[in-house]
Amino acid sequence: VGFVLALTRQVPLFLQGLEPDKAWITAFGVHPDYQRRGIGRALFDHVCAQLRADGRRTLDISPYVPNYFVPGVDMKAYPHTLGFLENAAGFKTLYRAISMGADLTGFQIPPEIDALAEKREREDGITIRPVTSADLPDVMPFITRHFGWDWYRHAQEYLLDYFGHSPRRICFLVAREHGEVVGYCQQREERFGPFGVREDRRSKGIGRLLLFRCLAMMSAQHVFYAYFLWTGEDAARLYAQAGFKRRREFAVLRKEL
């Protein structure tokens, strides 16, 4: 009548290791006919006790753990669940994750974005090109240094498909400034991202250039819809410029054990 799926790392996430003080919940639920009988509370109490005995210090629902389903609790679909977690189960909301999607039918890069690309290349030496094997010694350390090992894992998966001549439709772009990697963008089929720009280079429009170029390449490959599960408010405004609309909004939560 109910379940909780709680995870701990069994395989190291590259050099980030096993993270022995952390645990995650990626799914849970109680059958509607059995709700409000204390079953959810009993399940969470049992899971927390086991994880605490195992030496875990934090329990998250449910940010970057490999193979999560959705990033947290859908705030519109499950408001009572969110109330239970915050008021009865001892969780606190860390932040909100916004899921967005865009129709790419007939997508074209606006003239002002083309003009910006020309200006940045002329004035700042910024170029955006599809990845080549020669980029990898620079790109992969860049990703781990600025975005972490989970983003590295996603990039590795996409690049294995990309260079392995997979039938999947993939775009992987690299932004360089005077030859130095300052950003990248990736996409596979309808799933867009992740993509990022080095923090000290985020005022030059590089993110917009990567975004619009990637979406145009998706449309050219007959991928007519793009979506992602996770972004914040600042990035959501950038995505909106490219036609993305909000689909769902999630609360990412944590409990100190």
C-alpha positions in Angstrom: 0.0 0.0 0.0 3.0 2.3 0.2 6.8 2.5 -0.6 9.9 4.7 -0.3 12.8 4.3 -2.6 15.9 5.5 -0.8 19.4 5.3 -2.3 23.1 5.5 -1.3 25.9 5.4 -3.7 27.3 1.9 -4.3 29.6 3.0 -7.2 31.9 6.0 -6.9 30.9 9.1 -8.9 34.4 9.4 -10.4 36.6 11.4 -8.0 33.6 12.6 -6.0 33.6 9.2 -4.5 30.8 7.4 -2.6 29.7 10.4 -0.6 29.2 8.2 2.5 27.4 10.9 4.5 24.6 11.4 1.9 21.5 9.6 0.9 18.6 10.3 -1.5 15.0 9.5 -1.9 13.9 9.4 -5.6 10.4 8.1 -5.3 7.7 7.4 -2.7 4.0 7.1 -2.4 1.0 5.7 -0.5 -2.1 4.3 -2.3 -4.9 6.9 -2.1 -7.2 4.5 -0.3 -4.7 4.2 2.5 -3.5 7.8 2.9 -3.9 9.7 6.2 -3.4 6.6 8.2 0.2 7.2 9.3 1.7 4.9 6.7 3.8 7.6 5.0 5.1 8.8 8.3 6.0 5.2 9.4 7.8 4.6 6.1 9.8 7.8 6.4 10.6 7.2 10.1 11.9 3.7 9.2 14.0 4.8 6.3 15.5 7.7 8.3 16.4 5.4 11.2 18.1 3.0 8.9 20.1 5.7 7.1 21.1 7.3 10.4 22.4 4.0 11.7 24.4 3.6 8.5 26.2 6.9 9.2 24.3 9.1 6.8 23.9 12.8 7.7 21.7 14.2 5.0 18.7 12.9 3.1 17.7 14.7 -0.1 14.6 14.6 -2.3 16.0 14.3 -4.9 18.7 16.3 -6.6 21.7 15.0 -8.6 21.9 11.4 -7.8 22.4 9.2 -10.8 19.2 8.0 -12.4 16.7 10.2 -10.5 13.2 10.3 -11.9 12.2 13.9 -11.3 14.1 16.6 -9.3 12.0 16.7 -6.1 8.3 17.1 -5.5 5.9 18.6 -8.0 4.6 21.6 -6.2 1.3 21.9 -8.1 0.5 18.2 -8.4 1.3 17.3 -4.8 0.8 20.3 -2.4 -0.3 18.1 0.5 2.8 15.9 0.1 5.0 18.9 0.2 3.2 20.0 3.4 3.6 16.6 5.0 7.4 16.6 4.2 8.0 20.1 5.6 5.6 20.0 8.6 5.6 16.3 9.7 8.7 14.6 8.3 11.3 17.3 9.1 12.4 18.3 5.5 13.2 21.8 4.4 13.0 23.1 0.8 16.4 24.0 -0.5 15.3 25.5 -3.8 12.9 25.1 -6.7 13.7 23.4 -9.9 11.8 24.6 -13.0 11.0 22.3 -15.9 10.5 23.9 -19.3 9.8 22.9 -22.9 9.8 24.6 -26.3 8.2 23.9 -29.7 11.0 24.0 -32.3 8.8 23.8 -35.4 10.3 26.3 -37.9 12.8 27.5 -35.3 15.3 30.1 -36.6 18.0 32.1 -35.0 16.9 35.7 -34.7 19.0 38.4 -36.6 20.0 40.0 -33.3 21.6 36.7 -32.1 23.5 36.4 -35.4 24.7 39.9 -35.0 25.8 39.2 -31.4 27.7 36.2 -32.5 29.6 38.2 -35.1 30.3 41.0 -32.6 31.6 38.6 -30.0 33.9 36.8 -32.5 35.2 40.1 -33.8 35.7 41.9 -30.5 36.4 39.1 -28.0 37.6 36.2 -30.1 34.6 34.1 -29.0 33.8 31.1 -31.3 31.1 28.4 -31.0 31.7 25.2 -32.9 30.6 21.6 -32.8 32.8 19.5 -30.6 35.7 17.6 -32.2 38.0 14.9 -30.6 40.7 17.6 -30.4 38.5 19.5 -27.9 38.2 16.8 -25.4 41.4 17.3 -23.4 40.2 20.9 -22.7 36.4 20.3 -22.5 36.3 17.5 -20.0 38.5 19.1 -17.3 36.6 22.3 -17.9 33.3 20.6 -17.1 34.5 19.0 -13.8 36.2 22.2 -12.7 33.2 24.4 -13.2 30.2 22.1 -13.0 31.1 18.9 -11.2 31.3 15.2 -11.8 27.6 14.6 -12.5 27.7 17.0 -15.5 30.9 15.2 -16.5 29.0 11.9 -16.4 26.3 13.3 -18.7 28.8 14.8 -21.1 30.7 11.5 -21.3 27.5 9.6 -22.1 26.6 12.0 -24.9 30.1 12.1 -26.3 30.3 8.3 -26.5 27.1 8.4 -28.6 28.3 11.3 -30.6 31.7 9.9 -31.6 30.3 6.4 -31.7 28.1 7.3 -34.7 24.9 6.6 -32.7 21.6 6.9 -34.6 20.5 9.3 -31.8 20.3 13.0 -32.8 22.9 14.8 -30.8 24.3 18.3 -30.6 27.4 19.2 -28.6 28.9 22.7 -28.9 32.0 24.2 -27.5 32.5 28.0 -26.8 36.1 29.3 -26.8 37.4 32.8 -26.1 40.8 33.3 -27.7 41.2 29.5 -27.8 40.2 28.9 -24.1 37.1 26.9 -23.3 34.5 29.1 -21.6 31.3 27.2 -22.2 29.6 24.2 -23.7 26.1 23.0 -24.6 24.7 19.5 -25.2 21.5 17.9 -26.4 20.3 14.3 -27.2 17.0 13.8 -29.0 14.4 16.0 -27.3 16.3 16.3 -24.0 18.2 19.6 -23.9 21.2 20.3 -21.7 22.9 20.6 -19.5 24.8 23.6 -20.7 26.9 26.1 -18.9 29.2 29.1 -19.2 32.2 29.9 -16.9 30.9 32.2 -14.2 33.2 35.1 -15.0 32.2 35.0 -18.6 28.4 35.1 -18.2 27.9 38.8 -19.1 28.9 38.4 -22.7 25.8 36.6 -24.1 27.7 33.3 -24.6 24.9 31.4 -23.0 22.4 32.9 -25.5 24.6 32.0 -28.4 25.0 28.4 -27.3 21.3 28.1 -26.6 20.0 29.4 -29.9 22.7 27.6 -32.0 21.9 24.3 -30.4 18.1 24.7 -30.8 18.6 25.6 -34.5 20.7 22.5 -35.0 18.0 20.4 -33.2 15.3 21.8 -35.6 17.6 21.1 -38.6 17.8 17.5 -37.5 14.0 17.3 -37.3 13.9 17.4 -33.5 10.8 19.6 -33.1 10.5 19.7 -29.3 13.0 20.5 -26.6 12.6 20.0 -22.9 14.6 19.8 -19.6 13.6 19.0 -16.0 15.8 21.4 -14.1 16.7 25.1 -14.0 16.5 28.1 -11.7 14.7 31.4 -12.1 17.7 33.3 -13.6 18.2 30.7 -16.3 14.5 30.4 -16.9 14.4 34.0 -18.1 17.1 33.1 -20.7 15.2 30.1 -21.9 12.0 32.1 -22.2 13.8 34.3 -24.8 14.2 31.2 -27.0 10.5 30.2 -26.6 10.6 27.9 -23.7 7.5 27.7 -21.4 7.2 26.4 -17.9 5.9 22.9 -17.6 6.3 21.9 -14.0 7.9 23.2 -10.9 9.6 21.0 -8.2 10.7 21.5 -4.6 14.1 20.0 -3.8 14.2 19.1 -0.1 16.7 18.0 2.5 16.5 16.5 6.0 19.4 16.6 8.4 19.7 13.1 10.0 
